[in-house]
Amino acid sequence: MSCVYQSRTPGEQHIHRAELFAVLVLLETFTFIRVYTDSQLVLYVVNACRNAPTAEQLCHLDDFDLVRRYWKALQKGDFEILKIKAHTNPQIDDLDNAFLVLGNQKANDEAIWACQNLQKSFVDSLQKTHKELMDFQFHLHKLFEMILSIQKRKASLKSEQNGSSNQVIGCRQSMHQMFSNWIVDNPVTLPAARMQLHSRVAWGPLIATALKQWMAEVSWPAQKAIPDDFGVT
């Protein structure tokens, strides 16, 4: 059992179009042939083409450029398109079906190899673009989570402040009030920032500018706090 033909799918690169194109090559090459496929889409397109008087009546289907060629190819020969289950293991007690299962696995393996190796520079460029998009989506999601967390925390602090405004302040203070009034003895003097590139960081200039301002306003202790002592960490 060997592969006799490999090619990249013309046009858009997605699995359904690749399955359609693979069977289309057989229909356009031969006049009488039996095809086994695990693609439900191929069976649907074949049935639609056989029931349509003209190809133009199928223009609502995706990949109509291939569908039109299906309709034309099916007019010239006698073809039998049969369904086979995908990703199944061959059974020794049914040799005929085992042969078909192995053939389907071989076709799947060859398609994966062709996708990864035919026009490799093109494949590498697509994979690089995909990775960049996934990285961007990941960092955007993390930024969204951080902004949402900040908004929730601000709302929580505002609710706490409104709830405690009508209560008598006793000896017990809230953690937020304690840190708000905290005074650092012997604060460290940080050197002035020499690089002004905060407008180009991945988080965006708005967050970077706010972070830079916060760093400038916070007082940091010059010496490390002793164990179990309060301090900014």
C-alpha positions as CSV (number, residue, x, y, z in Angstrom):
1,M,0.0,0.0,0.0
2,S,1.7,3.2,-1.2
3,C,0.9,6.8,-1.9
4,V,0.6,7.7,-5.7
5,Y,-0.3,11.4,-5.5
6,Q,0.4,14.3,-3.1
7,S,-0.4,18.0,-3.5
8,R,-1.2,21.1,-1.6
9,T,-4.8,22.2,-1.6
10,P,-5.3,25.3,-3.8
11,G,-6.8,28.4,-2.2
12,E,-7.8,28.5,1.4
13,Q,-6.0,26.0,3.7
14,H,-8.4,24.1,5.9
15,I,-9.2,20.4,6.3
16,H,-12.7,20.4,4.7
17,R,-11.4,21.9,1.5
18,A,-8.4,19.5,1.5
19,E,-10.8,16.5,1.8
20,L,-13.0,17.9,-1.1
21,F,-9.9,18.5,-3.3
22,A,-8.5,15.0,-2.7
23,V,-11.6,13.2,-3.9
24,L,-12.0,15.8,-6.8
25,V,-8.6,14.8,-8.2
26,L,-9.8,11.2,-8.5
27,L,-13.1,12.2,-10.1
28,E,-11.4,14.4,-12.7
29,T,-8.7,11.8,-13.4
30,F,-10.8,8.6,-13.8
31,T,-14.1,7.7,-15.4
32,F,-15.1,4.7,-13.4
33,I,-13.9,4.5,-9.8
34,R,-14.9,3.5,-6.3
35,V,-13.8,6.0,-3.5
36,Y,-13.9,5.4,0.2
37,T,-13.8,8.5,2.4
38,D,-14.4,9.4,6.0
39,S,-15.5,12.9,5.1
40,Q,-19.2,13.5,5.6
41,L,-18.8,16.8,3.7
42,V,-17.6,15.0,0.5
43,L,-20.7,12.7,0.6
44,Y,-23.0,15.7,1.1
45,V,-21.4,17.6,-1.9
46,V,-21.6,14.5,-4.1
47,N,-25.2,14.0,-3.3
48,A,-26.0,17.7,-3.8
49,C,-24.3,17.7,-7.2
50,R,-26.2,14.6,-8.4
51,N,-29.5,16.2,-7.4
52,A,-28.8,19.6,-8.9
53,P,-29.8,20.3,-12.6
54,T,-27.0,22.9,-12.9
55,A,-23.9,23.8,-10.9
56,E,-25.2,27.4,-10.3
57,Q,-27.9,26.1,-8.0
58,L,-25.1,25.1,-5.6
59,C,-23.5,28.5,-5.4
60,H,-24.6,28.8,-1.8
61,L,-22.2,26.1,-0.7
62,D,-18.8,26.8,0.7
63,D,-15.8,26.3,-1.6
64,F,-18.1,26.7,-4.6
65,D,-15.0,26.7,-7.0
66,L,-14.5,23.1,-6.1
67,V,-18.2,22.3,-5.9
68,R,-18.6,23.5,-9.5
69,R,-15.8,21.1,-10.6
70,Y,-17.5,18.3,-8.7
71,W,-20.8,18.8,-10.6
72,K,-18.9,18.7,-13.9
73,A,-16.8,15.7,-13.1
74,L,-19.8,13.6,-11.9
75,Q,-21.5,14.1,-15.3
76,K,-18.8,12.2,-17.2
77,G,-18.5,8.9,-15.4
78,D,-19.8,6.3,-13.1
79,F,-18.6,6.8,-9.6
80,E,-19.3,5.1,-6.3
81,I,-18.5,7.2,-3.2
82,L,-18.7,5.2,0.0
83,K,-18.4,6.2,3.7
84,I,-15.8,4.6,6.0
85,K,-15.4,5.3,9.7
86,A,-12.4,7.5,10.7
87,H,-9.8,6.6,13.2
88,T,-10.7,3.0,13.9
89,N,-8.5,-0.1,14.5
90,P,-8.6,-2.9,11.9
91,Q,-10.2,-6.2,13.0
92,I,-8.5,-9.4,12.0
93,D,-11.9,-11.3,11.7
94,D,-13.0,-8.9,8.9
95,L,-10.1,-8.7,6.4
96,D,-12.0,-6.7,3.8
97,N,-12.9,-4.0,6.2
98,A,-9.4,-4.1,7.8
99,F,-7.9,-3.4,4.4
100,L,-10.1,-0.3,4.0
101,V,-9.3,0.9,7.6
102,L,-5.5,0.6,6.9
103,G,-6.0,2.4,3.6
104,N,-7.8,5.2,5.4
105,Q,-5.0,5.4,8.0
106,K,-2.4,5.5,5.2
107,A,-4.2,8.4,3.5
108,N,-4.5,10.3,6.8
109,D,-0.7,9.8,7.5
110,E,0.2,10.9,4.0
111,A,-2.0,14.0,4.2
112,I,-0.3,15.0,7.5
113,W,3.1,14.5,6.0
114,A,2.2,16.6,2.9
115,C,0.8,19.4,5.0
116,Q,4.1,19.6,7.0
117,N,6.6,19.1,4.2
118,L,5.2,20.3,0.8
119,Q,6.2,23.9,0.2
120,K,7.8,24.0,3.7
121,S,8.8,27.6,3.6
122,F,5.1,28.5,3.1
123,V,4.1,26.2,5.9
124,D,6.7,27.7,8.2
125,S,5.4,31.2,7.5
126,L,1.9,30.1,8.4
127,Q,3.0,28.5,11.6
128,K,5.0,31.5,12.6
129,T,2.0,33.8,11.9
130,H,-0.2,31.4,13.9
131,K,2.2,31.4,16.8
132,E,2.4,35.2,16.9
133,L,-1.4,35.4,16.9
134,M,-1.6,32.9,19.8
135,D,1.0,34.8,21.8
136,F,-0.8,38.0,21.2
137,Q,-4.1,36.4,22.3
138,F,-2.5,35.0,25.4
139,H,-1.0,38.4,26.5
140,L,-4.2,40.2,25.7
141,H,-6.1,37.7,27.8
142,K,-3.7,38.2,30.7
143,L,-4.0,42.0,30.4
144,F,-7.8,41.7,30.4
145,E,-7.7,39.6,33.6
146,M,-5.4,42.1,35.3
147,I,-7.6,45.1,34.4
148,L,-10.7,43.2,35.5
149,S,-9.0,42.3,38.8
150,I,-8.0,45.9,39.4
151,Q,-11.6,47.1,38.7
152,K,-13.0,44.5,41.1
153,R,-10.5,45.5,43.8
154,K,-11.3,49.2,43.3
155,A,-15.1,48.5,43.6
156,S,-14.5,46.4,46.7
157,L,-12.4,49.1,48.4
158,K,-15.0,51.7,47.5
159,S,-17.7,49.5,49.0
160,E,-15.7,49.1,52.2
161,Q,-15.1,52.8,52.5
162,N,-18.8,53.6,52.0
163,G,-19.8,50.9,54.5
164,S,-17.4,52.1,57.2
165,S,-18.1,55.9,56.8
166,N,-21.1,55.8,59.2
167,Q,-19.4,53.7,61.8
168,V,-17.4,54.8,64.8
169,I,-13.7,54.3,64.2
170,G,-12.4,52.3,67.1
171,C,-8.9,51.0,67.9
172,R,-9.2,48.4,65.3
173,Q,-8.4,49.7,61.9
174,S,-8.9,48.0,58.5
175,M,-5.8,46.8,56.7
176,H,-6.4,49.2,53.9
177,Q,-6.5,52.2,56.3
178,M,-3.3,50.9,58.1
179,F,-1.3,50.8,54.9
180,S,-2.8,54.1,53.6
181,N,-1.4,55.9,56.7
182,W,1.8,53.9,56.9
183,I,5.0,56.1,57.1
184,V,8.3,54.5,56.2
185,D,11.2,55.5,58.3
186,N,14.5,55.9,56.5
187,P,13.1,55.4,52.9
188,V,15.5,54.4,50.2
189,T,16.3,56.9,47.4
190,L,15.9,55.3,44.0
191,P,18.0,56.5,41.1
192,A,16.3,58.4,38.4
193,A,15.2,56.3,35.4
194,R,17.5,56.8,32.5
195,M,15.4,55.1,29.8
196,Q,12.1,56.5,28.7
197,L,10.7,53.5,26.9
198,H,7.7,52.9,29.1
199,S,5.4,53.9,26.2
200,R,6.6,50.9,24.2
201,V,6.1,48.1,26.6
202,A,3.8,45.1,25.9
203,W,1.2,46.3,28.4
204,G,0.7,49.5,26.6
205,P,1.6,53.1,27.5
206,L,-1.4,53.7,29.8
207,I,-0.6,51.0,32.3
208,A,3.2,51.5,31.9
209,T,2.9,55.3,32.7
210,A,0.7,54.5,35.7
211,L,3.1,51.9,37.0
212,K,6.0,54.3,36.6
213,Q,4.1,57.0,38.5
214,W,3.3,54.5,41.3
215,M,6.9,53.4,41.6
216,A,7.9,57.1,42.0
217,E,5.4,57.7,44.7
218,V,5.8,54.6,46.9
219,S,8.3,54.8,49.7
220,W,10.4,51.8,50.1
221,P,12.3,51.0,53.3
222,A,16.1,51.1,53.0
223,Q,16.6,48.1,55.2
224,K,14.9,44.7,55.1
225,A,12.1,44.4,57.6
226,I,12.6,42.1,60.6
227,P,10.5,38.9,60.7
228,D,6.8,39.3,61.6
229,D,7.1,43.1,61.3
230,F,4.9,45.2,59.0
231,G,6.4,46.6,55.9
232,V,6.1,46.9,52.2
233,T,7.1,43.8,50.4
